[in-house]
Amino acid sequence: MSGLSRYGGWALITGASSGLGREFARQIAAEGVNCVLVGLGQDALNALANELGEKHGVTCRPLEVDLASDDAVSDLAERLADLPIRILVNCAGVAHGGAFETRNPDKLKQLVQLNCLAPLLLTRALLPQMLERQAGAVIIVSSLQAFISCPNEAAYCASKAFLMHFGESLWGELKNTPIDCLTVCPAGMKTDFFKAEGFSQADCDRMWRFSSSPEDIAKLALRDLGRKTISAPLMTRFSAFLARILPRRWAIAIVTRVTRGLVDHKQL
Ligand SMILES: NC(=O)c1ccc[n+]([C@@H]2O[C@H](COP(=O)([O-])OP(=O)(O)OC[C@H]3O[C@@H](n4cnc5c(N)ncnc54)[C@H](OP(=O)(O)O)[C@@H]3O)[C@@H](O)[C@H]2O)c1
């Protein structure tokens, strides 16, 4: 059997209310897979559930869950105990850019809970049933910034490096099982991500000069699933290669130069 229906069961996508998560949901539903749509905005999730039901005839459960809150994942797993989740897409994520000493400690904690802890615990909750059924896929959305450390994005870069090591290690654990594991590393995408961080439209436009669309990143990832450890566009692969061959301090100096003047993070 080809396509995503080979896994059987449902998909669960976090961050499905916008950007890359929404695109994953659209492309997974287009293959006839029922979806649990997890995010913060109930209206956006409901609208997507209706859209996918009408277009593809799939059933969707839109669930507003704050994955940065304590016990969110265990509560979610309990609510979904009746569903055979076979595809998990860990996509929800936030950044909290700016000079580290000025960052809000509560927001830093939320960033780690959402970006690191939620994917870890959600995967831990759902993997046993995939292994039991001998079918499943785990997708983990990391970033180019897993490879390249970026001043003023310390917590975000650290969280994405965490995800990349988690995803690659898990791939190694699962490679002799029928469960596929893939880490996705986009470079830059035209989504609401930067606006949510407080960047102006002009800054977004400058950053998006070399960006990919979330449609293309999701398409590439679903094609690479079961074939590769990491799914990344050319821009990420080239930058990661440079970061590997250059002395670390040079790589950081280049990133500092590229991002200088883009935004005065201290005003965020
Ligand atoms: N955009 C880029 O250039 C880029 C590059 C590399 C990697 N990434 C990664 O790609 C992933 C998706 O980002 P995106 O670009 O699609 O940005 P986005 O449009 O802002 O999507 C982020 C998603 O996460 C959800 N979310 C935020 N806080 C949450 C919480 N506490 N609980 C549950 N859901 C929450 C958002 O829900 P609401 O919309 O309802 O708030 C939204 O659905 C992130 O992990 C990001 O780090 C993005």
The ligand as an SDF file (V2000), in Angstrom:
LIG
                    3D

 48 52  0  0  0  0  0  0  0  0999 V2000
    8.2890   30.0330    9.9730 N   0  0  0  0  0  0  0  0  0  0  0  0
    9.5630   29.6990    9.8880 C   0  0  0  0  0  0  0  0  0  0  0  0
   10.3760   30.3860    9.2410 O   0  0  0  0  0  0  0  0  0  0  0  0
   10.0730   28.4550   10.5810 C   0  0  0  0  0  0  0  0  0  0  0  0
   11.3880   28.0260   10.2890 C   0  0  0  0  0  0  0  0  0  0  0  0
   11.8650   26.8670   10.8900 C   0  0  0  0  0  0  0  0  0  0  0  0
   11.0450   26.1380   11.7530 C   0  0  0  0  0  0  0  0  0  0  0  0
    9.7830   26.5820   12.0260 N   0  0  0  0  0  0  0  0  0  0  0  0
    8.9700   25.7740   12.9430 C   0  0  0  0  0  0  0  0  0  0  0  0
    7.7750   25.3900   12.2850 O   0  0  0  0  0  0  0  0  0  0  0  0
    6.7690   25.1380   13.2620 C   0  0  0  0  0  0  0  0  0  0  0  0
    5.4550   25.7920   12.8060 C   0  0  0  0  0  0  0  0  0  0  0  0
    5.6450   27.1890   12.7820 O   0  0  0  0  0  0  0  0  0  0  0  0
    4.9250   28.1140   11.7000 P   0  0  0  0  0  0  0  0  0  0  0  0
    5.9850   28.7830   10.9130 O   0  0  0  0  0  0  0  0  0  0  0  0
    3.8690   27.3690   11.0050 O   0  0  0  0  0  0  0  0  0  0  0  0
    4.3180   29.2440   12.6570 O   0  0  0  0  0  0  0  0  0  0  0  0
    2.8160   29.5700   13.1030 P   0  0  0  0  0  0  0  0  0  0  0  0
    1.9760   29.8050   11.9060 O   0  0  0  0  0  0  0  0  0  0  0  0
    2.9530   30.6650   14.0950 O   0  0  0  0  0  0  0  0  0  0  0  0
    2.3430   28.2160   13.7980 O   0  0  0  0  0  0  0  0  0  0  0  0
    2.6170   27.9050   15.1280 C   0  0  0  0  0  0  0  0  0  0  0  0
    1.5420   26.9860   15.6080 C   0  0  0  0  0  0  0  0  0  0  0  0
    1.7820   26.6120   16.9820 O   0  0  0  0  0  0  0  0  0  0  0  0
    0.5740   26.8190   17.7140 C   0  0  0  0  0  0  0  0  0  0  0  0
    0.8520   27.1230   19.1210 N   0  0  0  0  0  0  0  0  0  0  0  0
    1.5130   28.1900   19.6300 C   0  0  0  0  0  0  0  0  0  0  0  0
    1.5240   28.1320   20.9700 N   0  0  0  0  0  0  0  0  0  0  0  0
    0.8400   27.0060   21.3100 C   0  0  0  0  0  0  0  0  0  0  0  0
    0.4790   26.4100   22.5400 C   0  0  0  0  0  0  0  0  0  0  0  0
    0.8440   26.9510   23.7060 N   0  0  0  0  0  0  0  0  0  0  0  0
   -0.2560   25.2610   22.5240 N   0  0  0  0  0  0  0  0  0  0  0  0
   -0.6530   24.7120   21.3480 C   0  0  0  0  0  0  0  0  0  0  0  0
   -0.3370   25.2290   20.1500 N   0  0  0  0  0  0  0  0  0  0  0  0
    0.3990   26.3700   20.1280 C   0  0  0  0  0  0  0  0  0  0  0  0
   -0.0760   28.0000   17.0260 C   0  0  0  0  0  0  0  0  0  0  0  0
   -1.4360   28.0900   17.3830 O   0  0  0  0  0  0  0  0  0  0  0  0
   -2.2040   29.5360   17.1920 P   0  0  0  0  0  0  0  0  0  0  0  0
   -2.0020   29.9230   15.7490 O   0  0  0  0  0  0  0  0  0  0  0  0
   -3.6120   29.2300   17.4890 O   0  0  0  0  0  0  0  0  0  0  0  0
   -1.5370   30.4680   18.1570 O   0  0  0  0  0  0  0  0  0  0  0  0
    0.1580   27.6360   15.5830 C   0  0  0  0  0  0  0  0  0  0  0  0
   -0.8080   26.6940   15.1410 O   0  0  0  0  0  0  0  0  0  0  0  0
    7.2960   25.6780   14.5920 C   0  0  0  0  0  0  0  0  0  0  0  0
    7.7380   24.5910   15.3780 O   0  0  0  0  0  0  0  0  0  0  0  0
    8.4890   26.5300   14.1790 C   0  0  0  0  0  0  0  0  0  0  0  0
    9.4880   26.5620   15.1680 O   0  0  0  0  0  0  0  0  0  0  0  0
    9.2680   27.7230   11.4540 C   0  0  0  0  0  0  0  0  0  0  0  0
  1  2  1  0
  2  3  2  0
  2  4  1  0
  4  5  1  0
  4 48  2  0
  5  6  2  0
  6  7  1  0
  7  8  2  0
  8  9  1  0
  8 48  1  0
  9 10  1  0
  9 46  1  0
 10 11  1  0
 11 12  1  0
 11 44  1  0
 12 13  1  0
 13 14  1  0
 14 15  2  0
 14 16  1  0
 14 17  1  0
 17 18  1  0
 18 19  2  0
 18 20  1  0
 18 21  1  0
 21 22  1  0
 22 23  1  0
 23 24  1  0
 23 42  1  0
 24 25  1  0
 25 26  1  0
 25 36  1  0
 26 27  1  0
 26 35  1  0
 27 28  2  0
 28 29  1  0
 29 30  1  0
 29 35  2  0
 30 31  1  0
 30 32  2  0
 32 33  1  0
 33 34  2  0
 34 35  1  0
 36 37  1  0
 36 42  1  0
 37 38  1  0
 38 39  2  0
 38 40  1  0
 38 41  1  0
 42 43  1  0
 44 45  1  0
 44 46  1  0
 46 47  1  0
M  CHG  2   8   1  16  -1
M  END
$$$$
